């Protein structure tokens, strides 16, 4: 299915010109459509921009409400944080926000344990502020249409820190609520207005909006900087072009700020996940169970956005974005994800999938990419765990052979072994997981539960 596409695309991306040749767009279009069908995803929207050139901005297949087009609105979910990061860079460059300012100076009646925490720790999830979404009080706030970030603040301010600031990075939303409240209080504007002034407005991205406000909400939804935005492929093309032109923030400033090691912990920066792609630093975010994915390489001026409205999408948005970025950054033929081969197989038995995977894994000339393959195999195993635990064990065992230093693969293998009544083997797998992550409380509890008295 892929051979002709790959050959033609290899020739096209290897050309020195960055111009958006129709042939390049056609080759990418064919490759993306082939992957969409392999992954059994009904609809996908894609935006690809290099410099000031829009290489692709269009839809593939169908969304729930009709044909997918470049103007079909997609939910960004947590990928909204990437747009907020671009907005934040503009505000910092303008001197409107001081990331080093301590919360004790920014908040009236700040809790004593918060006073020394710098603002930037709220954006990279290292502040230690208590998580809010898992508390009953948060459910009450969500049901109140008039409630906002201040109500979240009133709850978390009275709670102890989950950990010492900087000790860990734990993904949560209360930090974003407090940071958003601070920005709105000090600048006198809601976050959606700030984003419009500093990002979507300069870019001309008129269809990138906060979903609740677009639906007629009378008050600004809480934590708008962390999620809840809609966009389109055409709008994201405009945003990438504006970023490349320096219309949002000076490009080098934005690149250095979002990848500054001082603000990065466990691969997470100021609202962006950092990822090295073909030796190029990229920033971005995913959201909604991989229904949306945004990646931007500021030094190369390359941006890719992929989105779908399909919940069970097998991370197609992640794999398409990675494939496109690698092809354009390296000038080499794209390597479709190994999942494409597995999903295309007529025989989906576990042993056949294992054979296909291992044949390509050990082939030095394979044309497939394996980034994230562990997660793909893991998901396939859990799809079978209840109905066919022996098949799940076969797939989890493949992961254990391929990624023996991953604690997760051994924990998954233990699940299948337990389902088959292989308790002794399961305990061995649990202990292997614990040996790889000795301080993990979950692995410790599993070993304690299943170890003989």
N, C-alpha and C positions, 0 to 999 in steps of 0.2 A: 504493500500500500504506500510505503513511504519512499521507495528508492528514487523514483523520478523527481519527486518534490525535493528530496535532500540534495540530489546532484545539482539541480538548477539553483537552489538557494545557496549552495556552497559557492557557486560562481558569482552570484549576485552580491552576497555580503562581503566577498573578498575584494570587490572593487574599491579603489581609494576614495571615490566620491561619496559624500554623505547625502547626496540628493535623493529624494524619494522616488526612485525609478518605479514605474508601474509594474515592471517585472518582479521587483523585490516585494512589493505589496501583494502581488498575486501569489507568489511563492509562500509568503507567510500566511496568507489567507487560506491557501490549500492545506497547509500543515496544521493550522489551528482547527480548521473544520474537521480534519481527519482525527485529531485528538478528541474533539468534542463528541464525535460519534463513538469513538472507542470507549470513552468514559461514560457513555449513555447519559449525557447531560442535554436537556432539551434546548436551552438557550444560553448564550454567552455574549457579553459586550466587551470589546477590547479597544484600548487606545494605546498607540505606540508613537512616541515623538522623539526625534533626535535633532537637537539644535532648534531651529525654527521650522523644521520640516515635520509635517504630520505624515507618518508612514502608513498608519492605519487608524481609522476611527469608525468603527462599524459594529453591527451585531451579527450573530450567527444563530440560526435556528429560531426558536420561538420562546418568548417569555409567557408567563401565565396569561397576560392580558393582550397578547398579540405578537406579531413578528418582532424579533429583537433587532433594533436599529441603533445607530449612533446617538439617537435622541431618546432611547428608552431609559427611564430612570431606574437606577439600582440603589439599593440600600448599602451604605458603607459600613454600618454598624461600628465596631471598634476601629476600623480603618479611618474613621473620622479623626482619630488622634494624629494621623500624619498631616492632615490639613491644618489641624490646630498647631502642630509643630512648625509648619511653614508660617502661619500667622504669628506665632510666638517669636520666630526669628525676626520678622519685620518689626514687631513691637520692641524687641531688645535692641535692634539696630537703631531704631528711632529714639532710644533712651526712655521709652515709656514704661518699661519693666526692668527692674534690677533683679536678676536671678540670684544674686548672692545676699540679698536682703533677708535678714532673719524674720521668722514669723512673729517674734516678739515686737518688731517694729511695724509690721504690716497689719496686725490684728489688734483691735481693742480688746482688752481683757483676755489676752492670749493665755492659755494654760501654761504654768511654769515649765512643764516638761517639753513644751513646744518652742519655748522662746528662742533657743539657739539654732533651731532647724532652718537651714536656708531654703528659700522658695524653690530652688531647682529640684530639691528632693521630692517635692510633690509630683513633679512631672515624670521622674524616672522610677517611681514606686519604691524608694528607699527611705521614706520619711519615718516609717514605723507607725503612722496613724492607723487606728483601728479600722478593720474592714467593716463596711456598713451593710453590704447587700445581703449578708447572711443573718441579719438581725430582724426580729419581728417588727421593730419600730420602723424599719425601712419600708416594709410592706404598707404600713399606715401612711407613710409619706407619699409613696407612689400613688396611692388611691386618692390623694388630695390634689385636685387640679391646681390649687393655688400654692402648693408647697414648692419650695425651691432649695437652692444650695444652703441658704441660711439655716433651714431646718435640719439638714444633714450635719452642718457644723455644730448646732446645738446638741446633737446626740454624741458625736465623736469627741467633742472637747472634754466631756466628762468621763471618757473611757481611758483606761491605761493604754500605753503604746503596746502594739503587738510585738515589737522588738526595738532594740536600740537603733537610732537613726544611722543608716549606713551599714548595719550589720548584715542585712539581707536585701534582696529585691523581691517584693511580693506584689503581684499584679492585683490592683484593687482600684476602686473608683472614688473613695472618700477623699483622697489627696487631690484628685481633679476637681471635686466639688469645692474644696476650700480654695484651691488656686484660682478657680473661676470666680468665686465670690470676691477674692482679693482684687483681681483684675477689674471686675465690674465696679467695685466700690471705689477704687482709686482712680479709675479712668472715666467713671460715670456713664459707661455704655455696657450693654449686655454683650455676652460673647458672640452671639450671631451677628450683631452689628459690627463688632470688632473684626470678625472674620470677613464680613462683607467689605469693610473699609480697607483691610490690609491684604486680602487674598482674592476672593471671588470677584469683587468689584474691579480692581485693576486688571484682572484676567479676562473680564467679560464673561464670566461663568454664571450666567443668569439662572440656570436650572439647578445649580448646586445650592441646596437649601436645607434648613432644619425641617425634618418631616412634619413634626407636630405643628410648627408655625405655618407651613405650607398648607396644612389641612384645616387651618382656621383657629388654632389654639390662641387664647387671649393673653396668656402669660408665657414667658420664656421657660421652656422645660429645663429641669435641673440637669446638670452635668452635660450640657450641650457640647462642650469641648471634647468629651470622651466618646460620644456616639450619637446616632440619630440623624445623621445627614444623608441626603440623597444626592446622587450626581448622575451624569451621563458620560458616555465615551467622548462625545464632542466637547463637553465642558472640561473634562480632564485633559484633553489635548490642549485646550486654551490655557489651563493652569500650568501644565508642563512648559508650554511656550513662554508664559510670563515668568516662570522661575528661571528659565534659561536666559531670558533677556535681562534679568536683574530687576524686573519690575516689582517684585515682591520684597526681596532683599538682595544685596550684592551677593552674587553666586558663591564666591569664595568665603564670604562671611557666613552664609547659611551652611555651606558644607562643613566648615570648621566648627561652627557652633553645635550642629547636630551630631557630629562625630567626636567632639572633644572628650578625651579619655576621662577628664574630671567628672563629666556628667554621665558616664557610661558604666553600668554594672550588669554583669551577666548578659551582655549583648543588647541591653536596653538603654536608650538615651532619653532625650527630652521628648517623649511621646512617640519615639520611632524605634523600630527594631533594626539594628545594624546587621548587615550581611555583606560578606565579601563575595562578589560574583566575578569570576575570571580575573581576579586581581584588582578589581575596581570596587571602591567603597560605595555601598548603596544604603539608602535609608527608606523606610516605609512601614507599612503595617497591614495586617490582615484583619478580617472581621466577619462576624456572623457565621461561624463555622465554615470559614473559607468561602463564603459567598462573595466576598470582595477582597481584593489584594492590590496593593499599590506599592510600586518600587520606583525609586528615583536615584540615578547616579549623577550627582551634581557636577563632578569633574568632567564627565563625558557628555553631560547634557542629554542624557537618555532617560526617558520616563515611560513606564508601562503600567497601565491599569487594566485589570480584568475583573469582571463581576458577573454573577448569575443570580437568578431568584430561586434556584433549586437547592434545597437544604442538603440532600444527599448527593453531593457533587464530586466526591472522591478527590477533593483538593485539586480539581482541574485548574482553578484560577491560579493556584500556586505554581503548578507545573508549567502552564503556558507562559506565565510571566518569566519564570526562570529560563525556559527554553529560548524565548525571544531575546532576552537580555544577553544571554551567553552568545547567541549567534551574532548579534550586532556588535558586541564588545570584542569578540575574538576574530570576526571575519571568517569563521568556519561554519560548516554546515551544522544546523541545529541537531541536538541529540534528543529526540523525543524520549519522554520518561519511560523507564522500563515498565511502568504500569500500563502503557499503551499496548505493549505486546501481551501482557497477561490478560487484560480486559478483552483483547481481540481473539483470544484463544477459543476455538469452538469447544474444546474439552477443558472444562474448568475444574477438573478434579485436582486435589491438592498435589498429588504426586506429579502430574503433568506440569502444573505451575512451577513446582520446585525445579523440575528438569529444565524448563524454559529459562528460568531465572539463573540457575547455576551455569548453564551453557553460555549465556551472555556475560555473566559476572567474570568468568574465567577466560573470556575471549578478549585479548588485548586490542583487537580491532572492532570491538562492539560499537554499534552506532547508537546505543541507548545511554541515557543518563541515569544515575542511581541516587542522586541527592534526594533524601527523604524516603528512600525505598524501605527502610526499616519500618516506618509508620504505615506504609502501604501494605506490607506483608502482615503487620500486626493487625490492621483493620480487617484484612481478609480472614485471618485466623478467628477473630472474635465474631465475624459474621457466621462462622460455622460452629462455634463452640457449643451452642445448645443442642443443635440438631445432629451434628457430626463431630464430636469431640476428638475422635481419632484424626480426622482431617485437620482440625485446628492444631493438634499436637504436631502434625507433620510440618505445618507452616511455621509454627513457633520455633520448632527445632531448626528450621532453615535460618531463621533470624539469629538463633543462638550460635549457629556455626559461622554465620556471616558477620555478625556484630557481637563477638563474645565479651567485649568490654562494656556493653550496655546492660545496666542493671534491669532495665525495663523488659528486655527480651526474656530474661530468666524468670522474672515475675510472671510474665504472660505464659511461659511454658509451664510454670507451676499450676496455673489455673486449669490448663488442659489436663495435666496429669492428675489433679484432684478430681476432675470430672470423670476420669476413667478409673478412678479408684487406686491410682498408683501413688499412694500416700508417701512412701519412702522416697521415691524419685522426686516427688513434689518438694519434699523437705530439702533435698539436696539442691534443687533449683532455687528455693527461697534463700538458702544459706549463701548460694553464689551471688544472688542479688544483693544481699546484705553485705557481703565481703567487698562488693564494688562501691557500695554507699553505706559505710559503717554507721553513720549517724542518722540514717533515715528512720524516723519513728514508725512508719508504716511497715517497712521490711522487718524491723525489730519485733513488732507486734505479731506479724505473721509467723515468724520463726518460733516465737514464744507460744503461740496458739497451737502449732502443729508438732512441736518437739515433744518427744515422750517424756513423761514425768521422771 
